[in-house]
Amino acid sequence: MNVLWRTLLVIFRARLSVRRHGTAPPETVGRVRVTTLPTDIDMLMHMNNGRYLSLFDLGRWDLLTRTGFLRTMRDNGWYAVVSSETVTFRKSLELWQRFEVESRFLGHDDRALYVEHRAVVHGEVYARAIVRARMLKRSGGTLRHEELFAAMGRPDNLPDVEPWVHDWAVASALPSTRDAAPSVWN
């Protein structure tokens, strides 16, 4: 429930920013200030590893709202689902520690959009996540990027996805939902 209220607050603030300053370009680095709360920590008194991904969602909601993607998605009955994500940790975030979630679009390939999130304290990266998301239609099926870009305009300054991101996506992929994926341990 805690993250739900934080999400609603982030979306509200991002909408205010859009009203005041207009939509941000897609290459924008979004920043959301966060504090590590008692509900975020584990028994070792630092942020729980699973909570990072939940808080990185705040950055994604902010970025989607401020760039206008969220409005376009809602207006067209589209939504994004995370198909894979990886988080890497450098330092622990302690109770009551303030940090920023920095988020940016990395680019896209023929099947997905890629976003990077960072937990940053005083300019230093504590953790980083790479997220691969697929776009779907509420009416069913996958949204082709041509449709997305027709509605949004192709972002001119969105960089090409670096080769290592493609390698990561291939290495971390599970079989398609149409294929069998038995749980067999070697």
MDAnalysis code that builds the backbone (N, CA, C; Angstrom):
import MDAnalysis as mda
import numpy as np

u = mda.Universe.empty(558, n_residues=186, atom_resindex=np.repeat(np.arange(186), 3), trajectory=True)
u.add_TopologyAttr("name", ["N", "CA", "C"] * 186)
u.add_TopologyAttr("resid", np.arange(1, 187))
u.add_TopologyAttr("resname", ["MET", "ASN", "VAL", "LEU", "TRP", "ARG", "THR", "LEU", "LEU", "VAL", "ILE", "PHE", "ARG", "ALA", "ARG", "LEU", "SER", "VAL", "ARG", "ARG", "HIS", "GLY", "THR", "ALA", "PRO", "PRO", "GLU", "THR", "VAL", "GLY", "ARG", "VAL", "ARG", "VAL", "THR", "THR", "LEU", "PRO", "THR", "ASP", "ILE", "ASP", "MET", "LEU", "MET", "HIS", "MET", "ASN", "ASN", "GLY", "ARG", "TYR", "LEU", "SER", "LEU", "PHE", "ASP", "LEU", "GLY", "ARG", "TRP", "ASP", "LEU", "LEU", "THR", "ARG", "THR", "GLY", "PHE", "LEU", "ARG", "THR", "MET", "ARG", "ASP", "ASN", "GLY", "TRP", "TYR", "ALA", "VAL", "VAL", "SER", "SER", "GLU", "THR", "VAL", "THR", "PHE", "ARG", "LYS", "SER", "LEU", "GLU", "LEU", "TRP", "GLN", "ARG", "PHE", "GLU", "VAL", "GLU", "SER", "ARG", "PHE", "LEU", "GLY", "HIS", "ASP", "ASP", "ARG", "ALA", "LEU", "TYR", "VAL", "GLU", "HIS", "ARG", "ALA", "VAL", "VAL", "HIS", "GLY", "GLU", "VAL", "TYR", "ALA", "ARG", "ALA", "ILE", "VAL", "ARG", "ALA", "ARG", "MET", "LEU", "LYS", "ARG", "SER", "GLY", "GLY", "THR", "LEU", "ARG", "HIS", "GLU", "GLU", "LEU", "PHE", "ALA", "ALA", "MET", "GLY", "ARG", "PRO", "ASP", "ASN", "LEU", "PRO", "ASP", "VAL", "GLU", "PRO", "TRP", "VAL", "HIS", "ASP", "TRP", "ALA", "VAL", "ALA", "SER", "ALA", "LEU", "PRO", "SER", "THR", "ARG", "ASP", "ALA", "ALA", "PRO", "SER", "VAL", "TRP", "ASN"])
u.atoms.positions = np.array([
    [0.832, -1.195, 0.000],
    [0.000, 0.000, 0.000],
    [0.872, 1.253, 0.000],
    [1.966, 1.191, 0.744],
    [2.902, 2.302, 0.851],
    [3.361, 2.774, -0.529],
    [3.728, 1.854, -1.424],
    [4.209, 2.238, -2.749],
    [3.059, 2.797, -3.594],
    [1.843, 2.346, -3.373],
    [0.693, 2.890, -4.105],
    [0.557, 4.380, -3.836],
    [0.611, 4.797, -2.580],
    [0.492, 6.221, -2.244],
    [1.657, 7.015, -2.824],
    [2.856, 6.449, -2.762],
    [4.013, 7.117, -3.352],
    [3.825, 7.281, -4.868],
    [3.292, 6.238, -5.518],
    [3.064, 6.283, -6.963],
    [2.063, 7.380, -7.320],
    [0.966, 7.453, -6.598],
    [-0.042, 8.481, -6.865],
    [0.546, 9.879, -6.666],
    [1.376, 10.054, -5.641],
    [2.019, 11.346, -5.403],
    [2.984, 11.700, -6.538],
    [3.761, 10.726, -7.007],
    [4.690, 10.959, -8.119],
    [3.932, 11.357, -9.383],
    [2.861, 10.654, -9.695],
    [2.073, 10.976, -10.890],
    [1.463, 12.376, -10.765],
    [0.953, 12.703, -9.590],
    [0.381, 14.033, -9.351],
    [1.431, 15.119, -9.586],
    [2.608, 14.938, -9.008],
    [3.683, 15.931, -9.169],
    [4.138, 16.028, -10.630],
    [4.215, 14.886, -11.306],
    [4.629, 14.893, -12.716],
    [3.594, 15.619, -13.570],
    [2.311, 15.441, -13.273],
    [1.261, 16.152, -14.026],
    [1.360, 17.659, -13.797],
    [1.664, 18.068, -12.566],
    [1.868, 19.493, -12.285],
    [3.036, 20.036, -13.104],
    [4.093, 19.264, -13.192],
    [5.262, 19.669, -13.967],
    [4.898, 19.843, -15.447],
    [4.096, 18.925, -15.984],
    [3.668, 19.028, -17.383],
    [2.826, 20.280, -17.582],
    [1.931, 20.578, -16.647],
    [1.096, 21.784, -16.767],
    [1.947, 23.052, -16.757],
    [2.960, 23.068, -15.896],
    [3.801, 24.264, -15.747],
    [4.831, 24.413, -16.858],
    [5.445, 23.291, -17.267],
    [6.596, 23.359, -18.167],
    [6.387, 22.661, -19.506],
    [5.248, 22.024, -19.701],
    [5.021, 21.252, -20.924],
    [5.659, 19.873, -20.804],
    [5.445, 19.061, -21.828],
    [6.005, 17.717, -21.786],
    [7.513, 17.765, -21.989],
    [8.170, 16.825, -21.365],
    [9.633, 16.721, -21.451],
    [10.006, 15.871, -22.662],
    [11.157, 16.130, -23.265],
    [11.597, 15.289, -24.386],
    [11.921, 13.876, -23.907],
    [11.799, 12.872, -24.782],
    [11.997, 11.481, -24.377],
    [13.394, 11.170, -23.856],
    [14.399, 11.968, -24.230],
    [15.761, 11.685, -23.752],
    [16.025, 12.264, -22.359],
    [14.998, 12.867, -21.758],
    [15.114, 13.445, -20.420],
    [15.524, 12.394, -19.396],
    [16.359, 12.811, -18.443],
    [16.644, 11.987, -17.271],
    [15.691, 12.464, -16.186],
    [14.773, 11.586, -15.796],
    [13.819, 11.931, -14.745],
    [14.436, 11.716, -13.377],
    [14.048, 12.550, -12.411],
    [14.567, 12.427, -11.055],
    [13.415, 12.526, -10.064],
    [13.345, 11.532, -9.184],
    [12.338, 11.507, -8.132],
    [13.070, 11.336, -6.807],
    [12.832, 12.265, -5.865],
    [13.474, 12.181, -4.550],
    [12.683, 11.199, -3.677],
    [13.406, 10.291, -3.039],
    [12.792, 9.240, -2.224],
    [13.544, 9.153, -0.903],
    [12.844, 8.730, 0.147],
    [13.461, 8.460, 1.443],
    [13.209, 6.994, 1.789],
    [14.224, 6.332, 2.293],
    [14.071, 4.938, 2.710],
    [13.237, 4.906, 3.992],
    [12.062, 4.324, 3.925],
    [11.131, 4.265, 5.051],
    [11.255, 2.934, 5.795],
    [10.704, 2.857, 7.010],
    [10.748, 1.574, 7.749],
    [10.118, 0.417, 6.974],
    [9.139, 0.699, 6.107],
    [8.505, -0.366, 5.325],
    [9.396, -0.827, 4.169],
    [10.512, -0.141, 3.918],
    [11.420, -0.491, 2.826],
    [12.594, -1.357, 3.275],
    [12.807, -1.450, 4.574],
    [14.024, -2.118, 5.052],
    [13.773, -3.578, 5.401],
    [14.867, -4.337, 5.470],
    [14.778, -5.741, 5.836],
    [15.390, -5.948, 7.225],
    [15.602, -7.179, 7.607],
    [16.116, -7.514, 8.940],
    [17.544, -7.008, 9.165],
    [18.264, -6.713, 8.098],
    [19.629, -6.205, 8.228],
    [19.659, -4.678, 8.312],
    [18.478, -4.074, 8.379],
    [18.305, -2.635, 8.557],
    [18.793, -1.790, 7.374],
    [18.777, -2.377, 6.186],
    [18.992, -1.589, 4.972],
    [17.865, -1.912, 4.000],
    [17.818, -1.176, 2.892],
    [16.703, -1.384, 1.970],
    [16.696, -2.817, 1.454],
    [15.523, -3.415, 1.481],
    [15.322, -4.763, 0.978],
    [15.585, -4.784, -0.521],
    [16.288, -5.805, -0.986],
    [16.646, -5.868, -2.402],
    [15.419, -5.848, -3.321],
    [14.324, -6.446, -2.902],
    [13.122, -6.450, -3.724],
    [12.440, -5.087, -3.797],
    [12.666, -4.251, -2.805],
    [12.018, -2.933, -2.768],
    [12.603, -1.978, -3.813],
    [13.875, -2.174, -4.170],
    [14.479, -1.297, -5.169],
    [13.637, -1.268, -6.441],
    [13.237, -2.433, -6.925],
    [12.475, -2.469, -8.173],
    [11.124, -1.777, -8.022],
    [10.507, -1.909, -6.851],
    [9.233, -1.210, -6.619],
    [9.433, 0.299, -6.631],
    [10.524, 0.759, -6.034],
    [10.775, 2.201, -6.008],
    [11.261, 2.717, -7.354],
    [11.937, 1.880, -8.123],
    [12.308, 2.284, -9.479],
    [11.066, 2.471, -10.345],
    [9.978, 1.768, -10.024],
    [8.713, 1.996, -10.728],
    [8.274, 3.458, -10.602],
    [8.571, 4.091, -9.470],
    [8.218, 5.497, -9.290],
    [8.874, 6.349, -10.374],
    [10.124, 6.050, -10.647],
    [10.834, 6.771, -11.696],
    [10.213, 6.551, -13.064],
    [9.761, 5.310, -13.307],
    [9.139, 5.007, -14.595],
    [7.815, 5.762, -14.739],
    [6.993, 5.811, -13.675],
    [5.724, 6.548, -13.729],
    [5.974, 8.035, -13.964],
    [6.974, 8.572, -13.294],
    [7.326, 9.981, -13.486],
    [7.730, 10.236, -14.930],
    [8.616, 9.406, -15.456],
    [9.115, 9.582, -16.822],
    [7.985, 9.430, -17.852],
    [7.152, 8.413, -17.680],
    [6.032, 8.206, -18.610],
    [5.069, 9.390, -18.599],
    [4.818, 9.933, -17.412],
    [3.889, 11.061, -17.294],
    [4.492, 12.322, -17.884],
    [5.723, 12.650, -17.509],
    [6.320, 13.914, -17.945],
    [6.645, 13.948, -19.443],
    [6.881, 12.794, -20.057],
    [7.163, 12.770, -21.498],
    [5.905, 12.653, -22.353],
    [4.750, 12.466, -21.734],
    [3.499, 12.351, -22.478],
    [3.164, 10.928, -22.905],
    [4.069, 9.975, -22.650],
    [3.790, 8.582, -23.022],
    [2.546, 8.064, -22.301],
    [2.405, 8.371, -21.020],
    [1.290, 7.836, -20.237],
    [-0.051, 8.285, -20.805],
    [-0.169, 9.556, -21.160],
    [-1.425, 10.059, -21.724],
    [-1.728, 9.364, -23.054],
    [-0.723, 9.240, -23.910],
    [-0.919, 8.566, -25.199],
    [-1.315, 7.113, -24.986],
    [-0.669, 6.447, -24.059],
    [-1.002, 5.049, -23.773],
    [-2.444, 4.937, -23.295],
    [-2.823, 5.793, -22.339],
    [-4.186, 5.748, -21.796],
    [-5.224, 6.062, -22.872],
    [-4.960, 7.096, -23.676],
    [-5.907, 7.496, -24.718],
    [-6.122, 6.414, -25.776],
    [-5.110, 5.578, -26.007],
    [-5.196, 4.551, -27.047],
    [-5.442, 3.141, -26.508],
    [-5.586, 3.001, -25.193],
    [-5.830, 1.675, -24.628],
    [-4.597, 0.781, -24.671],
    [-3.436, 1.375, -24.476],
    [-2.183, 0.630, -24.476],
    [-1.613, 0.598, -23.072],
    [-0.789, -0.392, -22.819],
    [-0.096, -0.453, -21.532],
    [1.214, -1.206, -21.709],
    [2.104, -0.973, -20.781],
    [3.419, -1.618, -20.830],
    [3.504, -2.680, -19.746],
    [4.153, -3.783, -20.064],
    [4.449, -4.812, -19.068],
    [5.947, -5.068, -19.081],
    [6.491, -5.254, -17.905],
    [7.915, -5.554, -17.799],
    [8.120, -7.004, -18.203],
    [9.019, -7.231, -19.156],
    [9.292, -8.601, -19.582],
    [10.593, -9.127, -18.973],
    [11.486, -8.234, -18.600],
    [12.683, -8.646, -17.855],
    [13.306, -7.426, -17.220],
    [13.988, -7.664, -16.125],
    [14.691, -6.595, -15.437],
    [15.813, -7.196, -14.609],
    [16.866, -6.427, -14.489],
    [18.026, -6.843, -13.714],
    [18.467, -5.664, -12.872],
    [18.746, -5.922, -11.613],
    [19.238, -4.862, -10.740],
    [20.611, -5.267, -10.206],
    [21.503, -4.298, -10.138],
    [22.852, -4.501, -9.621],
    [23.068, -3.518, -8.479],
    [23.653, -4.003, -7.378],
    [23.830, -3.194, -6.177],
    [25.300, -2.874, -5.935],
    [25.578, -1.651, -5.490],
    [26.934, -1.229, -5.115],
    [27.040, -0.976, -3.617],
    [26.091, -0.184, -3.099],
    [26.082, 0.202, -1.687],
    [24.665, 0.074, -1.158],
    [24.556, -0.082, 0.140],
    [23.244, -0.207, 0.780],
    [22.641, 1.160, 1.067],
    [21.330, 1.238, 0.939],
    [20.582, 2.413, 1.380],
    [20.055, 2.117, 2.779],
    [20.332, 3.005, 3.705],
    [19.977, 2.822, 5.114],
    [18.635, 3.479, 5.432],
    [18.083, 3.131, 6.586],
    [16.820, 3.701, 7.047],
    [16.916, 5.227, 7.098],
    [15.898, 5.892, 6.585],
    [15.741, 7.343, 6.519],
    [16.706, 8.022, 5.555],
    [17.472, 7.262, 4.806],
    [18.406, 7.851, 3.859],
    [17.649, 8.398, 2.657],
    [18.001, 9.620, 2.249],
    [17.383, 10.235, 1.074],
    [18.222, 9.901, -0.153],
    [17.535, 9.647, -1.245],
    [18.222, 9.352, -2.503],
    [17.314, 9.759, -3.647],
    [17.870, 9.765, -4.832],
    [17.081, 10.059, -6.021],
    [16.996, 8.821, -6.888],
    [15.829, 8.594, -7.437],
    [15.664, 7.591, -8.480],
    [15.808, 8.360, -9.789],
    [16.863, 8.059, -10.531],
    [17.067, 8.660, -11.844],
    [16.642, 7.637, -12.888],
    [15.900, 8.098, -13.876],
    [15.368, 7.193, -14.900],
    [15.525, 7.818, -16.273],
    [15.817, 6.961, -17.261],
    [15.879, 7.446, -18.647],
    [15.575, 6.294, -19.587],
    [15.018, 6.657, -20.747],
    [14.798, 5.681, -21.795],
    [16.139, 5.374, -22.439],
    [16.443, 4.097, -22.578],
    [17.678, 3.696, -23.261],
    [17.470, 3.585, -24.764],
    [16.248, 3.286, -25.164],
    [15.954, 3.106, -26.579],
    [14.982, 1.961, -26.772],
    [14.988, 1.402, -27.977],
    [14.065, 0.314, -28.290],
    [14.707, -0.593, -29.320],
    [14.151, -1.787, -29.418],
    [14.486, -2.682, -30.528],
    [13.162, -3.051, -31.182],
    [13.143, -4.103, -31.967],
    [11.909, -4.436, -32.689],
    [10.806, -4.985, -31.795],
    [11.107, -5.336, -30.545],
    [10.093, -5.947, -29.684],
    [9.840, -5.222, -28.370],
    [10.751, -4.362, -27.942],
    [10.619, -3.819, -26.589],
    [11.224, -2.423, -26.473],
    [10.844, -1.762, -25.382],
    [11.438, -0.492, -24.967],
    [12.333, -0.781, -23.766],
    [13.407, -0.015, -23.629],
    [14.365, -0.230, -22.545],
    [14.503, 1.035, -21.713],
    [14.529, 0.852, -20.391],
    [14.662, 1.951, -19.447],
    [15.762, 1.598, -18.453],
    [16.532, 2.601, -18.062],
    [17.527, 2.431, -17.009],
    [17.090, 3.244, -15.806],
    [17.253, 2.662, -14.614],
    [16.975, 3.348, -13.345],
    [18.223, 3.286, -12.488],
    [18.441, 4.341, -11.731],
    [19.563, 4.376, -10.791],
    [19.086, 4.912, -9.449],
    [19.613, 4.353, -8.372],
    [19.457, 4.920, -7.038],
    [20.733, 5.712, -6.788],
    [20.591, 7.033, -6.591],
    [21.746, 7.925, -6.528],
    [21.717, 8.725, -5.228],
    [22.861, 8.746, -4.537],
    [23.026, 9.535, -3.318],
    [24.175, 10.511, -3.551],
    [23.880, 11.798, -3.478],
    [24.895, 12.845, -3.675],
    [25.723, 12.592, -4.931],
    [25.052, 12.246, -6.019],
    [25.722, 12.046, -7.296],
    [26.391, 10.689, -7.469],
    [26.325, 9.831, -6.478],
    [26.970, 8.512, -6.544],
    [25.922, 7.415, -6.739],
    [26.169, 6.529, -7.703],
    [25.237, 5.442, -7.993],
    [25.373, 4.349, -6.924],
    [24.253, 4.024, -6.271],
    [24.212, 2.944, -5.280],
    [23.681, 1.654, -5.901],
    [22.751, 1.789, -6.842],
    [22.174, 0.614, -7.512],
    [21.694, 1.041, -8.893],
    [21.627, 0.063, -9.810],
    [21.162, 0.338, -11.163],
    [20.313, -0.831, -11.642],
    [19.257, -0.506, -12.372],
    [18.404, -1.539, -12.960],
    [18.212, -1.250, -14.439],
    [18.177, -2.310, -15.228],
    [17.832, -2.238, -16.637],
    [16.497, -2.964, -16.787],
    [15.544, -2.312, -17.443],
    [14.192, -2.852, -17.576],
    [13.839, -2.945, -19.055],
    [13.301, -4.097, -19.427],
    [12.801, -4.322, -20.785],
    [11.291, -4.436, -20.687],
    [10.568, -3.610, -21.444],
    [9.109, -3.605, -21.362],
    [8.499, -3.782, -22.750],
    [7.446, -4.555, -22.791],
    [6.677, -4.762, -24.027],
    [5.425, -3.911, -23.955],
    [4.994, -3.429, -25.091],
    [3.773, -2.638, -25.175],
    [2.643, -3.535, -25.671],
    [1.519, -3.498, -24.953],
    [0.362, -4.324, -25.293],
    [-0.872, -3.455, -25.473],
    [-1.876, -4.030, -26.137],
    [-3.156, -3.351, -26.350],
    [-4.192, -3.969, -25.413],
    [-5.014, -3.133, -24.815],
    [-6.089, -3.650, -23.956],
    [-7.057, -4.504, -24.779],
    [-7.159, -4.227, -26.054],
    [-8.042, -5.009, -26.924],
    [-7.425, -6.357, -27.289],
    [-6.169, -6.543, -26.914],
    [-5.478, -7.804, -27.188],
    [-4.342, -7.625, -28.176],
    [-3.283, -8.327, -27.942],
    [-2.151, -8.306, -28.859],
    [-1.058, -7.341, -28.456],
    [0.021, -7.431, -29.188],
    [1.195, -6.598, -28.953],
    [1.104, -5.332, -29.797],
    [1.491, -4.221, -29.214],
    [1.523, -2.951, -29.932],
    [2.805, -2.877, -30.751],
    [2.650, -2.660, -32.035],
    [3.825, -2.488, -32.889],
    [4.391, -1.088, -32.676],
    [5.695, -0.974, -32.744],
    [6.324, 0.323, -32.520],
    [5.892, 1.363, -33.544],
    [5.553, 0.919, -34.748],
    [5.085, 1.861, -35.757],
    [3.835, 2.592, -35.268],
    [2.931, 1.859, -34.587],
    [1.723, 2.484, -34.041],
    [2.073, 3.466, -32.932],
    [2.979, 3.042, -32.042],
    [3.403, 3.901, -30.939],
    [4.027, 5.183, -31.471],
    [4.952, 5.046, -32.420],
    [5.646, 6.213, -32.947],
    [4.728, 7.087, -33.787],
    [3.724, 6.503, -34.427],
    [2.748, 7.301, -35.165],
    [1.953, 8.182, -34.203],
    [1.643, 7.649, -33.030],
    [0.880, 8.400, -32.035],
    [1.754, 9.396, -31.273],
    [3.008, 9.029, -31.030],
    [3.903, 9.856, -30.208],
    [4.875, 10.680, -31.042],
    [5.125, 10.233, -32.247],
    [6.234, 10.800, -33.000],
    [7.483, 10.034, -32.598],
    [8.306, 9.670, -33.545],
    [9.511, 8.930, -33.188],
    [10.465, 9.871, -32.489],
    [10.889, 9.513, -31.286],
    [11.830, 10.372, -30.565],
    [13.152, 10.487, -31.325],
    [13.490, 11.697, -31.756],
    [14.705, 11.919, -32.530],
    [15.974, 11.677, -31.723],
    [15.952, 12.028, -30.462],
    [17.164, 11.960, -29.653],
    [17.273, 10.680, -28.827],
    [16.396, 9.738, -29.054],
    [16.463, 8.478, -28.326],
    [17.588, 7.645, -28.921],
    [18.583, 7.300, -28.101],
    [19.745, 6.603, -28.655],
    [19.419, 5.169, -29.057],
    [20.261, 4.621, -29.926],
    [20.140, 3.202, -30.248],
    [20.515, 2.400, -29.008],
    [19.862, 1.267, -28.849],
    [20.177, 0.411, -27.705],
    [21.564, -0.181, -27.922],
    [22.385, -0.082, -26.900],
    [23.758, -0.578, -27.001],
    [23.766, -2.107, -27.127],
    [24.774, -2.662, -27.804],
    [24.830, -4.118, -28.022],
    [24.743, -4.944, -26.739],
    [25.340, -4.479, -25.654],
    [25.305, -5.268, -24.420],
    [23.885, -5.393, -23.879],
    [23.024, -4.395, -24.153],
    [21.627, -4.469, -23.703],
    [20.900, -5.560, -24.495],
    [21.158, -5.655, -25.790],
    [20.579, -6.736, -26.597],
    [21.071, -8.096, -26.097],
    [22.362, -8.193, -25.809],
    [22.913, -9.456, -25.300],
    [22.247, -9.849, -23.985],
    [22.060, -8.870, -23.107],
    [21.399, -9.128, -21.818],
    [19.960, -9.599, -22.047],
    [19.247, -8.931, -22.960],
    [17.849, -9.292, -23.217],
    [17.738, -10.723, -23.728],
    [18.631, -11.117, -24.618],
    [18.616, -12.483, -25.153],
    [18.969, -13.483, -24.052],
    [19.999, -13.174, -23.278],
    [20.465, -14.106, -22.239],
    [19.447, -14.287, -21.122],
    [18.630, -13.278, -20.843],
    [17.688, -13.372, -19.727],
    [16.284, -13.776, -20.148],
    [16.054, -13.969, -21.429],
    [14.703, -14.261, -21.927],
    [14.256, -15.680, -21.594],
    [12.971, -15.808, -21.338],
    [12.320, -17.105, -21.193],
    [11.626, -17.417, -22.518],
    [11.199, -18.661, -22.701],
    [10.479, -18.987, -23.939],
    [9.196, -18.166, -24.078],
    [8.739, -18.013, -25.300],
    [7.493, -17.319, -25.588],
    [6.353, -17.972, -24.824],
    [5.279, -17.211, -24.585],
    [4.118, -17.779, -23.895],
    [3.442, -18.867, -24.732],
    [3.730, -18.914, -26.025],
    [3.161, -19.948, -26.906],
    [3.972, -21.244, -26.834],
    [5.190, -21.186, -26.305],
    [6.057, -22.363, -26.220],
    [6.022, -22.956, -24.821],
    [6.370, -24.209, -24.734],
    [6.438, -24.873, -23.432],
    [7.634, -24.320, -22.639],
    [7.466, -24.261, -21.334],
    [8.549, -23.808, -20.453],
    [8.548, -24.676, -19.199],
    [8.863, -25.960, -19.346],
    [8.821, -26.855, -18.173],
    [9.913, -26.476, -17.156],
    [9.590, -26.664, -15.911],
    [10.565, -26.432, -14.835],
    [11.361, -27.707, -14.618],
    [12.499, -27.786, -15.242],
    [13.367, -28.961, -15.133],
    [14.718, -28.475, -14.633],
    [15.148, -29.006, -13.501],
    [16.448, -28.643, -12.931],
    [17.490, -29.636, -13.410],
    [18.601, -29.161, -13.874],
    [19.687, -30.056, -14.322],
    [20.523, -30.498, -13.147],
])
